[in-house]
């Protein structure tokens, strides 16, 4: 009996131990759920293209007498860039003008004779046939004078081709012919290329999945703002607007092409340059937004840890539009709530948490297009 009593006493009093202490609170970083307008952005790689790029070629054959530009110079429309020896063309103009003057003198004499013959026929002094012949002569000379005028105009046009002017405002490239060379209209390289720099355009492509969002811009393309970024470091280079949406999708790539036009006063965009284009294709007004790092993916879908009274609570959410710096929550959270943004790996539903930074940091703001 003594042994039994002792065993019972040990069971009652010896097995009674102190309750283990609760686990320590898990340190976490938190972020505040905010509400703001979130633009829907689409990105694509584009190539800078000049709106006007003209290869200057002579329209007449001759010796290049003078070059009036420097390589890389900015020129304005109408500036004289080169001159071809025009002596032969000036002589052709003078010859055509002399022929016109000769025929005009003959026409004047014939018209005077016609007046005299008309007066004489009234008195039956000459035959009617003489008057008719003179009328035909006057008509013939008048046609000859008209042909002379056309010949003079043609000679003047040929003479004007000896002065080569800039067809557009832009920057000239490398000079391909030196003064003294005989140039021809069929020269493949021409004299120089003039490329318009300001304004300038970018042709870029977007996935065909964005066509429904892009379609409104096919009717009002000038309302679609875009930004051009340098591909190396993401520096914003210029702001512009879409001016053209292609009329078909490229079946080989599954993309659609767009053209945007940019003011380029500073010359930050250069023809042939590759840039990244960001275009706003929609908007989530007054959206509930959290930082992307706060949203985790589980077997049942996305979820977040909401912090209430220093406890973590698992909250399933529905995600709408998302970017690298903002996630739109369409269901599950409300503005002003606090969610865990870092430290979720040690959390389960109901875990005590300790906010390490002491405050709830706002989410990163999604960049908005102006």
SVG drawing of the C-alpha trace seen along z (x, -y; Angstrom):
<svg xmlns="http://www.w3.org/2000/svg" viewBox="-17 -101 54 103">
<polyline fill="none" stroke="black" stroke-width="0.4" points="0.0,0.0 2.9,-2.3 4.3,-1.7 1.0,-2.3 0.4,-5.5 3.9,-6.8 3.4,-6.1 0.1,-7.9 1.7,-10.9 4.5,-11.0 2.0,-10.9 -0.1,-13.7 2.7,-16.0 5.8,-14.9 4.2,-15.1 2.8,-18.5 5.1,-20.9 5.0,-24.6 3.2,-25.5 5.7,-26.4 6.1,-30.1 4.3,-31.3 6.5,-31.6 8.1,-35.0 6.5,-37.4 7.8,-37.2 9.4,-40.4 7.9,-41.6 7.9,-44.6 4.5,-46.0 2.9,-48.2 -0.3,-50.2 -3.1,-49.5 -3.7,-52.6 -6.2,-53.8 -5.3,-55.7 -5.8,-55.8 -3.5,-53.2 -2.7,-53.7 -2.5,-50.5 0.8,-50.6 2.1,-48.7 5.7,-48.5 7.3,-47.7 10.6,-48.1 10.7,-50.7 13.0,-52.1 13.5,-55.8 12.7,-56.9 12.8,-60.3 9.5,-61.6 11.4,-62.9 14.7,-61.6 15.7,-62.7 18.7,-61.7 19.7,-64.7 20.4,-63.8 21.1,-66.1 18.3,-66.3 20.6,-67.4 24.0,-66.3 26.9,-68.7 30.0,-69.5 29.5,-70.1 30.8,-73.6 30.2,-74.4 29.2,-72.7 27.7,-75.1 27.2,-72.9 29.3,-71.2 28.8,-67.6 26.4,-67.3 25.1,-70.8 21.5,-71.6 19.8,-73.2 16.4,-74.8 14.0,-74.0 15.0,-76.0 18.7,-76.6 21.1,-76.3 23.3,-73.3 25.1,-72.8 25.4,-74.3 26.1,-72.7 27.9,-74.7 25.0,-76.4 26.6,-78.2 25.3,-75.8 21.8,-75.9 21.9,-79.7 22.8,-79.8 19.9,-77.5 17.6,-79.9 18.9,-82.9 18.5,-81.0 14.9,-80.1 14.2,-83.7 15.7,-84.9 13.5,-82.5 10.5,-83.7 11.3,-87.4 11.8,-86.6 8.5,-84.9 6.7,-87.6 8.0,-90.2 6.8,-88.1 3.4,-87.7 3.1,-91.5 3.9,-92.2 1.4,-89.6 -1.3,-91.0 -0.7,-94.5 -1.0,-93.1 -4.2,-91.4 -5.7,-94.7 -4.7,-96.3 -6.1,-93.4 -9.4,-93.6 -9.8,-97.2 -9.0,-96.7 -11.4,-93.8 -14.2,-96.1 -13.5,-98.2 -13.1,-95.1 -9.5,-96.1 -8.2,-92.6 -9.7,-89.2 -11.3,-87.6 -9.0,-84.7 -6.0,-87.0 -7.6,-87.9 -8.3,-84.3 -4.7,-83.3 -3.4,-86.1 -5.7,-85.0 -4.2,-81.5 -0.7,-83.0 -1.5,-85.0 -2.9,-81.9 0.2,-79.9 2.5,-82.5 0.5,-82.8 0.9,-79.0 4.6,-79.3 4.9,-82.0 3.1,-79.9 5.5,-77.0 8.4,-79.4 7.1,-80.4 6.9,-76.8 10.5,-76.3 11.7,-79.2 9.9,-77.8 11.5,-74.4 14.9,-76.0 14.4,-77.9 13.4,-74.7 16.6,-73.0 18.5,-76.1 16.9,-75.9 18.0,-72.3 21.6,-73.6 20.8,-75.0 20.2,-72.2 18.3,-73.3 17.2,-71.5 13.8,-70.0 13.2,-69.7 14.6,-71.1 17.0,-68.7 20.6,-67.5 22.8,-66.7 24.9,-63.5 28.2,-62.6 29.1,-64.3 29.4,-61.7 30.7,-63.9 33.4,-66.6 33.3,-69.8 34.7,-69.3 33.1,-65.9 30.7,-65.2 27.4,-64.3 24.4,-62.5 20.8,-62.1 21.4,-58.3 24.1,-58.4 23.0,-55.8 24.4,-57.6 23.4,-61.1 25.2,-64.1 24.1,-63.9 21.2,-62.9 19.0,-65.4 17.2,-63.9 14.5,-65.6 15.3,-65.4 12.5,-67.5 9.8,-66.3 10.7,-62.7 8.8,-59.4 9.2,-55.9 7.7,-52.8 7.0,-50.2 5.1,-46.9 2.7,-45.7 1.2,-42.2 -2.0,-41.4 -3.7,-40.8 -3.7,-44.5 -5.6,-45.2 -9.0,-45.6 -7.3,-48.3 -5.6,-49.9 -8.8,-50.0 -10.1,-53.3 -6.9,-55.0 -7.5,-53.9 -10.3,-56.4 -8.6,-59.1 -4.9,-58.3 -3.8,-61.8 -5.1,-61.2 -2.7,-58.3 0.3,-59.7 3.5,-57.7 7.0,-58.0 10.3,-57.0 13.0,-55.5 16.6,-54.7 17.1,-51.0 20.4,-51.0 19.4,-52.8 15.7,-53.5 16.1,-57.3 13.1,-59.0 14.0,-60.7 10.9,-62.3 7.1,-62.6 4.9,-62.1 1.6,-60.9 0.5,-58.0 -0.3,-59.2 -0.9,-55.8 -2.1,-52.3 -1.4,-49.7 -4.5,-48.2 -3.4,-44.6 -1.6,-42.3 1.7,-40.7 0.8,-36.9 4.5,-36.0 5.0,-37.8 1.5,-38.3 2.1,-42.0 0.6,-45.2 2.7,-48.2 2.1,-51.8 3.8,-55.1 4.3,-57.8 5.6,-61.3 7.9,-63.2 9.1,-66.7 12.9,-66.4 14.3,-69.8 17.2,-68.6 18.0,-65.8 17.8,-63.0 16.2,-60.7 18.3,-59.7 17.2,-57.9 18.0,-54.2 18.1,-54.2 16.4,-51.5 14.1,-52.7 11.5,-51.4 8.1,-52.9 5.6,-53.0 2.0,-53.6 -1.1,-54.0 -3.8,-51.7 -6.3,-52.0 -6.9,-53.1 -8.1,-51.6 -9.7,-54.6 -9.6,-54.7 -8.1,-51.2 -7.1,-49.4 -3.3,-49.0 -0.7,-47.0 3.0,-46.5 3.7,-43.4 5.9,-41.8 2.8,-41.7 0.9,-39.3 1.8,-35.6 0.5,-32.7 -1.1,-29.7 -2.8,-26.5 -6.1,-28.3 -4.9,-31.5 -3.3,-34.7 -3.4,-35.8 -1.9,-38.4 -1.2,-38.5 -3.3,-41.3 -2.0,-42.6 -4.7,-43.3 -3.8,-43.8 -0.2,-42.5 -1.6,-39.2 -1.2,-38.0 -4.4,-36.9 -4.5,-35.1 -6.7,-37.0 -7.5,-35.6 -7.6,-38.3 -8.4,-38.8 -5.8,-40.5 -6.6,-42.8 -4.0,-44.8 -0.5,-44.5 2.9,-46.1 6.4,-45.8 5.6,-48.3 1.8,-48.0 -0.9,-45.4 -4.6,-46.3 -6.7,-44.3 -10.3,-43.9 -11.6,-41.9 -10.3,-41.1 -8.8,-44.4 -9.8,-47.9 -7.8,-51.1 -6.0,-51.9 -5.4,-48.3 -2.0,-47.0 -0.4,-44.0 2.9,-42.2 5.3,-43.0 8.4,-41.1 8.8,-38.1 5.8,-36.0 7.9,-32.8 7.5,-32.3 3.9,-33.2 0.7,-31.2 -2.8,-32.3 -2.9,-33.9 0.8,-34.3 1.9,-37.1 4.0,-39.6 6.3,-42.5 6.6,-45.4 10.3,-45.9 10.2,-49.4 7.4,-50.6 5.3,-52.1 3.3,-50.9 5.0,-52.0 2.8,-53.1 3.0,-51.1 5.2,-52.1 3.3,-54.4 2.8,-53.1 4.3,-55.6 1.6,-57.5 1.8,-59.0 1.3,-62.7"/>
</svg>
